[in-house]
Amino acid sequence: MSKTRVEWIDFVRAIAILTVLYIHATDGIFIISSDAILNYTIYSRIFNFASLFIGRIGVPFFLMITGYLLLDRSYNDERVRKFWNKNCKGLIIVTIIWAVIYAISLQFVAVGSSHVNFAEAGNLFFSHMWYMPMIIGMYLSMPFVSNALEHFDPKTINQATIVFALLAFLLPFITVVLAMHGIENVSIQYCLGFSGGVYGIYIILGYLVKKDLFKKYSSAKMSLLAIVSFIICVLFQYYAFIKGYDFFLWYEFPFILTGSFALFELCSRMGKVRAFPLVSFLSKYSFAVFLVHNLFRLPLLPLVVQLPYSEPVKAIILWILLIIFSYIAVVIIYRIPRFGKYILYMR
């Protein structure tokens, strides 16, 4: 194992992929069981709301890792072209390949089972692929953002990030709160320009963590921020439910931002990571698992949902099965000569 590896980064990457699998497992179970939603116990509801917070920290973790590793660099014309050739070209090809794989797989599922809802199956199959064009766009802009950032003090960048975060996170939150209380169609106009929106803010925060901008805040305060963010996310979802408002927790929710950021900052203060060989293994194949795991979710869902257990237990079972099958699959594919690394985007 390379001595230059940053152990806590591998730890965060491993957590990120496990939480992505977790949200897709819980989402799958609760979507399939949605006809019985009125019969859910309070325990099942709280589990679902808590799971959405846990699952939503995965993508922010990946984005903050990107900012931490890639924004603290200098680029000239040659380096920009090399960066695009190394990162963007491969991502575009891999995205097309896996879109085709999922489309073909969906056809087999539809043909093999007449009672499968094609639209619902398609949503489950492609639910994670939105990430690919988003991260490709971020990578295309990365060299220019990096060069711009090196000319400013991190404190100045942080001030701008706060302003952008208020626009990108707080204003939509206010709109949702008003809508929940019957004040509809309140549209607050704003433009984030070249900021990258909510996803760009996560990336910038990763860069600021690398600049040690938040080390002045104690770990106790960061832990409290993460806990409070989690509690607010759960309570807000429950409040929306009892109000009869169809609320969907996504990455622009302000307390997903604060919670994931606080946890990322806490992880950056870690020393040696325990069980690092396992963590490194989970991290190494994380993106490959992200690509393949939905191939297993749809076939496994009908089997797991029939088990005589509550929805939370089914979700945990499906999550564990997704981890096992996905990692076995990518390890096997990775070992196919001249094929595995390329199709899994392994470097």
C-alpha positions as CSV (number, residue, x, y, z in Angstrom):
1,M,0.0,0.0,0.0
2,S,1.4,3.4,-1.0
3,K,2.6,5.5,1.9
4,T,1.4,8.6,0.1
5,R,-2.3,7.6,0.4
6,V,-4.4,9.9,2.6
7,E,-6.1,7.3,4.8
8,W,-9.0,9.5,5.9
9,I,-9.8,10.3,2.3
10,D,-10.1,6.6,1.6
11,F,-12.3,6.3,4.7
12,V,-14.6,9.1,3.5
13,R,-14.8,7.6,0.0
14,A,-15.7,4.2,1.5
15,I,-18.4,5.8,3.7
16,A,-19.7,7.7,0.6
17,I,-20.2,4.6,-1.5
18,L,-21.7,2.6,1.4
19,T,-24.2,5.4,2.0
20,V,-25.1,5.6,-1.7
21,L,-25.9,1.9,-1.7
22,Y,-27.8,2.4,1.5
23,I,-30.1,5.2,0.1
24,H,-30.7,3.1,-3.0
25,A,-31.6,0.1,-0.9
26,T,-33.9,2.0,1.4
27,D,-35.5,4.0,-1.4
28,G,-36.1,0.8,-3.4
29,I,-37.9,-0.9,-0.5
30,F,-40.0,2.1,0.5
31,I,-40.9,2.9,-3.2
32,I,-42.0,-0.7,-3.8
33,S,-43.9,-0.7,-0.5
34,S,-45.5,2.7,-1.2
35,D,-49.0,1.3,-1.5
36,A,-48.7,0.3,2.2
37,I,-47.4,3.7,3.3
38,L,-50.5,4.4,5.4
39,N,-49.8,1.2,7.4
40,Y,-46.2,2.1,8.3
41,T,-45.4,2.2,11.9
42,I,-43.9,5.3,13.4
43,Y,-40.6,3.4,13.7
44,S,-40.6,2.7,10.0
45,R,-41.4,6.3,9.2
46,I,-38.6,7.6,11.3
47,F,-36.2,5.0,9.9
48,N,-37.1,6.2,6.4
49,F,-36.6,9.8,7.3
50,A,-33.3,9.1,9.1
51,S,-32.1,6.9,6.2
52,L,-32.6,9.7,3.7
53,F,-30.2,11.9,5.7
54,I,-27.7,9.2,6.0
55,G,-27.9,8.3,2.3
56,R,-27.7,11.9,1.1
57,I,-24.3,12.5,2.6
58,G,-22.6,10.2,0.1
59,V,-22.7,12.5,-2.9
60,P,-21.5,15.6,-0.9
61,F,-18.7,13.4,0.4
62,F,-17.6,12.5,-3.1
63,L,-17.8,16.2,-4.2
64,M,-15.9,17.5,-1.2
65,I,-13.2,14.9,-1.9
66,T,-13.0,16.2,-5.5
67,G,-12.5,19.7,-4.2
68,Y,-10.0,18.6,-1.7
69,L,-7.9,16.7,-4.2
70,L,-8.2,18.7,-7.4
71,L,-8.7,22.4,-6.7
72,D,-5.4,23.0,-4.9
73,R,-3.5,22.9,-8.2
74,S,-2.2,25.2,-10.9
75,Y,-3.1,24.7,-14.6
76,N,-1.7,26.0,-17.8
77,D,-3.0,25.2,-21.3
78,E,-1.1,21.9,-21.6
79,R,-2.1,20.8,-18.1
80,V,-5.8,21.6,-18.8
81,R,-5.7,19.5,-21.9
82,K,-4.0,16.6,-20.1
83,F,-6.6,16.9,-17.2
84,W,-9.5,16.8,-19.7
85,N,-8.0,13.9,-21.6
86,K,-7.3,11.9,-18.4
87,N,-10.6,12.6,-16.6
88,C,-13.4,14.0,-18.8
89,K,-12.9,11.9,-21.9
90,G,-12.9,8.6,-20.0
91,L,-15.9,9.7,-17.9
92,I,-17.9,10.5,-21.0
93,I,-17.1,7.2,-22.6
94,V,-17.9,5.3,-19.5
95,T,-21.2,7.1,-19.0
96,I,-22.3,6.2,-22.6
97,I,-21.2,2.6,-22.1
98,W,-23.1,2.2,-18.8
99,A,-26.2,4.0,-20.2
100,V,-26.3,1.4,-23.0
101,I,-25.7,-1.5,-20.5
102,Y,-28.6,-0.3,-18.3
103,A,-30.9,0.3,-21.3
104,I,-30.3,-3.3,-22.5
105,S,-30.7,-4.7,-19.0
106,L,-34.0,-2.9,-18.6
107,Q,-35.3,-4.5,-21.8
108,F,-34.4,-8.0,-20.5
109,V,-36.2,-7.2,-17.2
110,A,-39.3,-6.0,-19.0
111,V,-39.4,-9.0,-21.4
112,G,-38.7,-11.5,-18.6
113,S,-41.5,-10.3,-16.3
114,S,-44.8,-9.1,-17.7
115,H,-45.9,-7.6,-14.4
116,V,-42.9,-5.3,-14.1
117,N,-43.8,-1.6,-14.5
118,F,-41.4,-0.5,-17.3
119,A,-41.4,3.2,-16.2
120,E,-40.8,2.4,-12.5
121,A,-38.1,-0.2,-13.4
122,G,-36.4,2.5,-15.6
123,N,-36.5,5.0,-12.8
124,L,-34.8,2.4,-10.5
125,F,-32.2,1.4,-13.1
126,F,-31.2,5.0,-14.1
127,S,-31.7,6.7,-10.7
128,H,-28.0,7.2,-10.1
129,M,-26.9,8.2,-13.6
130,W,-27.8,11.9,-13.1
131,Y,-24.5,12.1,-11.2
132,M,-22.4,11.4,-14.3
133,P,-23.2,14.5,-16.5
134,M,-23.0,16.6,-13.4
135,I,-19.5,15.5,-12.4
136,I,-18.3,15.7,-16.0
137,G,-19.4,19.3,-16.1
138,M,-17.6,20.0,-12.9
139,Y,-14.4,18.4,-14.2
140,L,-14.6,20.5,-17.4
141,S,-14.6,23.6,-15.2
142,M,-12.2,22.4,-12.6
143,P,-8.9,23.8,-14.0
144,F,-10.4,27.3,-14.5
145,V,-11.8,27.3,-11.0
146,S,-8.5,26.1,-9.5
147,N,-6.6,28.9,-11.2
148,A,-9.0,31.5,-10.1
149,L,-8.9,30.3,-6.5
150,E,-5.2,30.5,-6.1
151,H,-5.3,34.3,-6.5
152,F,-7.5,34.8,-3.4
153,D,-7.2,34.3,0.3
154,P,-9.2,31.3,1.5
155,K,-11.1,33.7,3.9
156,T,-12.3,35.7,0.9
157,I,-13.4,32.5,-0.9
158,N,-15.2,31.4,2.2
159,Q,-17.1,34.7,2.3
160,A,-18.2,34.3,-1.3
161,T,-19.1,30.6,-0.6
162,I,-21.4,31.8,2.3
163,V,-23.2,34.2,0.0
164,F,-23.7,31.6,-2.7
165,A,-24.8,29.0,-0.2
166,L,-27.5,31.4,1.2
167,L,-28.8,31.8,-2.4
168,A,-28.5,28.1,-3.4
169,F,-29.7,26.5,-0.1
170,L,-31.6,29.0,2.0
171,L,-33.9,30.6,-0.6
172,P,-35.3,27.3,-1.9
173,F,-35.7,26.2,1.8
174,I,-37.8,29.3,2.4
175,T,-39.9,28.6,-0.7
176,V,-40.6,25.0,0.6
177,V,-41.6,26.2,4.0
178,L,-44.0,28.8,2.5
179,A,-45.5,26.1,0.2
180,M,-46.0,23.8,3.2
181,H,-48.1,26.5,4.8
182,G,-50.3,27.1,1.8
183,I,-48.3,30.0,0.3
184,E,-47.8,28.6,-3.2
185,N,-45.9,29.8,-6.2
186,V,-43.5,32.0,-4.4
187,S,-40.5,32.2,-6.7
188,I,-37.4,34.0,-5.5
189,Q,-35.3,34.8,-8.5
190,Y,-31.6,34.5,-8.3
191,C,-28.6,33.5,-10.5
192,L,-25.5,31.7,-9.4
193,G,-23.7,32.4,-12.6
194,F,-20.6,30.2,-12.9
195,S,-20.6,28.9,-9.4
196,G,-21.7,25.3,-10.2
197,G,-24.8,25.7,-8.1
198,V,-25.2,23.5,-5.0
199,Y,-22.8,20.9,-6.3
200,G,-20.1,23.5,-6.9
201,I,-20.5,24.7,-3.3
202,Y,-19.8,21.2,-2.0
203,I,-16.6,21.1,-4.1
204,I,-15.4,24.5,-2.9
205,L,-16.0,23.4,0.7
206,G,-13.7,20.5,0.2
207,Y,-11.0,22.9,-1.0
208,L,-11.5,25.1,2.0
209,V,-11.2,22.1,4.3
210,K,-7.8,21.5,2.8
211,K,-6.8,25.1,3.5
212,D,-7.6,24.4,7.2
213,L,-10.1,27.2,7.3
214,F,-12.3,25.5,9.8
215,K,-9.7,24.0,12.2
216,K,-10.5,26.9,14.6
217,Y,-13.8,25.3,15.4
218,S,-13.6,22.5,17.9
219,S,-14.5,18.9,17.1
220,A,-17.2,19.2,19.7
221,K,-18.8,22.1,17.8
222,M,-18.6,20.2,14.5
223,S,-20.1,17.1,16.1
224,L,-22.9,19.2,17.5
225,L,-23.5,20.7,14.0
226,A,-23.7,17.3,12.4
227,I,-26.1,16.0,15.1
228,V,-28.4,19.1,15.0
229,S,-28.5,18.9,11.2
230,F,-29.5,15.2,11.3
231,I,-32.3,15.9,13.9
232,I,-33.6,18.9,11.9
233,C,-33.7,16.8,8.7
234,V,-35.7,14.0,10.3
235,L,-38.1,16.4,12.1
236,F,-38.6,18.5,9.0
237,Q,-39.5,15.5,6.9
238,Y,-41.9,14.3,9.6
239,Y,-43.5,17.7,9.9
240,A,-43.9,17.8,6.1
241,F,-45.6,14.3,6.3
242,I,-48.1,15.3,8.9
243,K,-48.9,18.5,6.9
244,G,-49.5,16.3,3.9
245,Y,-46.8,18.0,1.9
246,D,-44.9,16.0,-0.6
247,F,-41.4,16.9,0.4
248,F,-38.3,15.3,-1.3
249,L,-35.1,15.6,0.6
250,W,-32.3,16.5,-1.9
251,Y,-28.8,18.0,-1.9
252,E,-30.0,21.6,-1.9
253,F,-31.6,21.2,1.6
254,P,-29.5,23.4,3.9
255,F,-29.1,20.8,6.6
256,I,-27.7,18.2,4.2
257,L,-25.0,20.8,3.5
258,T,-24.2,21.6,7.1
259,G,-24.4,17.9,8.2
260,S,-22.2,16.5,5.5
261,F,-19.7,19.4,5.7
262,A,-19.4,18.9,9.5
263,L,-18.8,15.2,9.1
264,F,-16.3,15.8,6.3
265,E,-14.4,18.3,8.5
266,L,-14.4,15.9,11.4
267,C,-13.0,13.1,9.2
268,S,-10.2,15.4,8.0
269,R,-9.0,15.5,11.6
270,M,-8.6,11.7,11.8
271,G,-5.3,10.1,12.5
272,K,-4.6,6.5,11.4
273,V,-7.7,4.7,10.2
274,R,-8.4,1.4,11.8
275,A,-8.9,-1.7,9.5
276,F,-7.3,0.3,6.7
277,P,-6.8,-2.6,4.3
278,L,-10.6,-3.1,4.3
279,V,-11.3,0.6,4.0
280,S,-8.8,0.8,1.2
281,F,-10.5,-2.0,-0.6
282,L,-13.9,-0.4,-0.3
283,S,-12.5,2.9,-1.5
284,K,-10.5,1.5,-4.4
285,Y,-13.6,0.0,-6.0
286,S,-16.1,2.7,-4.9
287,F,-16.7,4.3,-8.3
288,A,-16.9,0.9,-10.0
289,V,-19.5,-0.2,-7.5
290,F,-21.4,3.0,-8.1
291,L,-21.6,2.1,-11.8
292,V,-22.7,-1.5,-11.4
293,H,-24.8,-1.7,-8.3
294,N,-28.2,-0.8,-9.9
295,L,-27.9,-3.9,-12.0
296,F,-28.5,-5.9,-8.9
297,R,-31.1,-3.7,-7.2
298,L,-34.0,-4.4,-9.4
299,P,-33.6,-8.2,-9.5
300,L,-33.1,-8.3,-5.7
301,L,-36.0,-6.0,-4.8
302,P,-38.9,-8.4,-5.5
303,L,-37.2,-11.1,-3.6
304,V,-36.4,-9.0,-0.5
305,V,-39.7,-7.2,-0.4
306,Q,-41.5,-10.5,0.1
307,L,-39.5,-11.4,3.2
308,P,-41.7,-11.5,6.4
309,Y,-40.0,-8.6,8.0
310,S,-40.6,-4.9,8.5
311,E,-39.5,-2.4,5.9
312,P,-36.4,-1.3,7.9
313,V,-35.1,-4.8,8.2
314,K,-35.8,-5.5,4.5
315,A,-33.8,-2.3,3.6
316,I,-30.9,-3.4,5.7
317,I,-30.9,-6.9,4.1
318,L,-31.1,-5.4,0.6
319,W,-28.2,-3.0,1.4
320,I,-26.0,-5.8,2.6
321,L,-26.8,-7.9,-0.5
322,L,-26.0,-4.9,-2.8
323,I,-22.7,-4.5,-1.1
324,I,-21.8,-8.2,-1.5
325,F,-23.0,-8.6,-5.0
326,S,-21.6,-5.3,-6.3
327,Y,-18.1,-5.8,-4.9
328,I,-17.9,-9.4,-6.1
329,A,-18.9,-8.2,-9.6
330,V,-16.4,-5.4,-9.8
331,V,-13.6,-7.5,-8.5
332,I,-14.3,-10.1,-11.2
333,I,-14.8,-7.5,-14.0
334,Y,-11.6,-5.7,-12.9
335,R,-9.6,-8.8,-13.6
336,I,-10.7,-9.2,-17.2
337,P,-7.6,-8.3,-19.2
338,R,-7.7,-5.0,-21.3
339,F,-11.3,-4.6,-20.3
340,G,-11.9,-4.4,-16.6
341,K,-10.1,-1.2,-15.8
342,Y,-11.5,0.6,-18.7
343,I,-15.2,-0.2,-18.3
344,L,-15.0,0.4,-14.6
345,Y,-13.0,3.7,-15.0
346,M,-10.3,2.3,-12.7
347,R,-7.0,4.2,-12.5
